[in-house]
Amino acid sequence: MKSVFVVCLRNLQENQHGMLLDQLVGDGHDVSLAHCLNQCVGCRRGPALSMDGTWIGSADESELRDAIEAQLPK
């Protein structure tokens, strides 16, 4: 089953995790940008996004990738 990811434009610009997003698109997931996800405190700490309506924040791109993979259906 494919997931829906929404990424805050500011978070993407500040944290440069576009390669991860490109991989998710390549895997067939729906990835879109939003002006803001209203998670400013966590968003400023590192890469973050919303996955199927659940916000996921991390310290770096590797940690974000691990969090996403843990939640993807096997």
Protein Blocks (a to p, Z undefined) as FASTA:
>chain_A
ZZdddddfklmmmnopmlmmmmmmmnopacdddfbgoimmmmmnoccddeehiacddfbf
klmmmmmmmmpcZZ
